[in-house]
Amino acid sequence: MQLAVAAGAQVIGAARGSRKLELVRELGAKGAVDYSEPDWTEQVRALTGKGPDVVFDGVGGQIGRAALEITGPGGRFSAHGATSGAPTVTEPAGDVTVIGIEQLFDFAATARPRVEQALAEAVAGRLRPVIGQTFPLARAADAHAAIEARAVTGKTLLLT
Ligand SMILES: NC(=O)c1ccc[n+]([C@@H]2O[C@H](COP(=O)([O-])OP(=O)(O)OC[C@H]3O[C@@H](n4cnc5c(N)ncnc54)[C@H](OP(=O)(O)O)[C@@H]3O)[C@@H](O)[C@H]2O)c1
């Protein structure tokens, strides 16, 4: 989100619950939409008109499919995660280019400059890692339980 906002994109974040939506707004989103609400895709349409040009889908399942269906004509859809338990069914995709996990295969060659760029942005204060919560290592099981309960924001760190 932060990189997209910095690049000049108008970003809409979709998540569940007020805490996460608040974070999305804090990170510079034009809109924050709760996908547990039945009309969430209409809310995205209201914000984007013809639908988003690019969609990053880390959830999959019904939410991912609904997101694919509102992607704008000629848009791009990254199906890279399935936290809902199922990948997004990406066929038929209509006039949308779907990018799957295979996008990673060529990353190794350009990984170093990407990491250098990300670190430079962080040093300059333009990229802020979102550490939502920390747990002492001895409470690793609690950290996992919190992630599983979808009760965390950003990254969850274990401290030694
Ligand atoms: N291919 C790649 O390059 C790549 C890179 C990074 C991550 N991934 C994959 O992308 C996915 C997301 O990664 P992430 O780092 O964004 O994970 P994350 O920070 O743990 O976020 C996962 C989110 O999924 C949402 N979710 C929706 N339905 C869910 C369900 N039924 N059970 C649990 N969570 C659910 C939850 O948000 P709400 O509670 O708000 O719904 C949760 O916060 C993972 O599958 C990961 O393996 C792939």
Ligand as a Chemical Component Dictionary entry (heavy atoms), coordinates in Angstrom:
data_LIG
# 
_chem_comp.id                   LIG 
_chem_comp.type                 NON-POLYMER 
_chem_comp.pdbx_formal_charge   0 
_chem_comp.three_letter_code    LIG 
# 
loop_
_chem_comp_atom.comp_id 
_chem_comp_atom.atom_id 
_chem_comp_atom.alt_atom_id 
_chem_comp_atom.type_symbol 
_chem_comp_atom.charge 
_chem_comp_atom.model_Cartn_x 
_chem_comp_atom.model_Cartn_y 
_chem_comp_atom.model_Cartn_z 
_chem_comp_atom.pdbx_ordinal 
LIG N1  N1  N 0  3.039   -14.982 -3.525 1  
LIG C1  C1  C 0  3.641   -14.080 -2.786 2  
LIG O1  O1  O 0  4.577   -13.428 -3.173 3  
LIG C2  C2  C 0  3.154   -13.815 -1.431 4  
LIG C3  C3  C 0  3.770   -12.827 -0.697 5  
LIG C4  C4  C 0  3.247   -12.527 0.538  6  
LIG C5  C5  C 0  2.157   -13.232 0.996  7  
LIG N2  N2  N 1  1.618   -14.208 0.265  8  
LIG C6  C6  C 0  0.434   -14.904 0.709  9  
LIG O2  O2  O 0  -0.596  -13.925 0.776  10 
LIG C7  C7  C 0  -1.460  -14.234 1.849  11 
LIG C8  C8  C 0  -1.575  -13.012 2.755  12 
LIG O3  O3  O 0  -0.316  -12.727 3.337  13 
LIG P1  P1  P 0  -0.197  -11.575 4.383  14 
LIG O4  O4  O 0  1.227   -11.429 4.708  15 
LIG O5  O5  O -1 -0.973  -10.400 3.887  16 
LIG O6  O6  O 0  -0.944  -12.253 5.605  17 
LIG P2  P2  P 0  -1.501  -11.557 6.912  18 
LIG O7  O7  O 0  -0.850  -10.245 7.154  19 
LIG O8  O8  O 0  -1.462  -12.628 7.964  20 
LIG O9  O9  O 0  -3.005  -11.232 6.538  21 
LIG C9  C9  C 0  -3.890  -12.257 6.346  22 
LIG C10 C10 C 0  -5.298  -11.654 6.420  23 
LIG O10 O10 O 0  -6.183  -12.494 5.697  24 
LIG C11 C11 C 0  -7.476  -12.131 6.110  25 
LIG N3  N3  N 0  -8.410  -13.249 6.031  26 
LIG C12 C12 C 0  -9.509  -13.279 5.242  27 
LIG N4  N4  N 0  -10.176 -14.398 5.408  28 
LIG C13 C13 C 0  -9.517  -15.111 6.357  29 
LIG C14 C14 C 0  -9.766  -16.364 6.985  30 
LIG N5  N5  N 0  -10.812 -17.118 6.658  31 
LIG N6  N6  N 0  -8.898  -16.774 7.937  32 
LIG C15 C15 C 0  -7.826  -16.036 8.265  33 
LIG N7  N7  N 0  -7.539  -14.836 7.693  34 
LIG C16 C16 C 0  -8.387  -14.387 6.756  35 
LIG C17 C17 C 0  -7.349  -11.606 7.527  36 
LIG O11 O11 O 0  -7.782  -10.254 7.518  37 
LIG P3  P3  P 0  -9.271  -9.884  7.945  38 
LIG O12 O12 O 0  -9.508  -10.447 9.300  39 
LIG O13 O13 O 0  -9.252  -8.405  7.878  40 
LIG O14 O14 O 0  -10.172 -10.507 6.920  41 
LIG C18 C18 C 0  -5.853  -11.632 7.821  42 
LIG O15 O15 O 0  -5.423  -10.513 8.547  43 
LIG C19 C19 C 0  -0.907  -15.491 2.511  44 
LIG O16 O16 O 0  -1.605  -16.595 1.968  45 
LIG C20 C20 C 0  0.543   -15.492 2.086  46 
LIG O17 O17 O 0  1.073   -16.811 2.059  47 
LIG C21 C21 C 0  2.090   -14.508 -0.952 48 
# 
loop_
_chem_comp_bond.comp_id 
_chem_comp_bond.atom_id_1 
_chem_comp_bond.atom_id_2 
_chem_comp_bond.value_order 
_chem_comp_bond.pdbx_ordinal 
LIG N1  C1  SING 1  
LIG C1  O1  DOUB 2  
LIG C1  C2  SING 3  
LIG C2  C3  SING 4  
LIG C2  C21 DOUB 5  
LIG C3  C4  DOUB 6  
LIG C4  C5  SING 7  
LIG C5  N2  DOUB 8  
LIG N2  C6  SING 9  
LIG N2  C21 SING 10 
LIG C6  O2  SING 11 
LIG C6  C20 SING 12 
LIG O2  C7  SING 13 
LIG C7  C8  SING 14 
LIG C7  C19 SING 15 
LIG C8  O3  SING 16 
LIG O3  P1  SING 17 
LIG P1  O4  DOUB 18 
LIG P1  O5  SING 19 
LIG P1  O6  SING 20 
LIG O6  P2  SING 21 
LIG P2  O7  DOUB 22 
LIG P2  O8  SING 23 
LIG P2  O9  SING 24 
LIG O9  C9  SING 25 
LIG C9  C10 SING 26 
LIG C10 O10 SING 27 
LIG C10 C18 SING 28 
LIG O10 C11 SING 29 
LIG C11 N3  SING 30 
LIG C11 C17 SING 31 
LIG N3  C12 SING 32 
LIG N3  C16 SING 33 
LIG C12 N4  DOUB 34 
LIG N4  C13 SING 35 
LIG C13 C14 SING 36 
LIG C13 C16 DOUB 37 
LIG C14 N5  SING 38 
LIG C14 N6  DOUB 39 
LIG N6  C15 SING 40 
LIG C15 N7  DOUB 41 
LIG N7  C16 SING 42 
LIG C17 O11 SING 43 
LIG C17 C18 SING 44 
LIG O11 P3  SING 45 
LIG P3  O12 DOUB 46 
LIG P3  O13 SING 47 
LIG P3  O14 SING 48 
LIG C18 O15 SING 49 
LIG C19 O16 SING 50 
LIG C19 C20 SING 51 
LIG C20 O17 SING 52 
# 
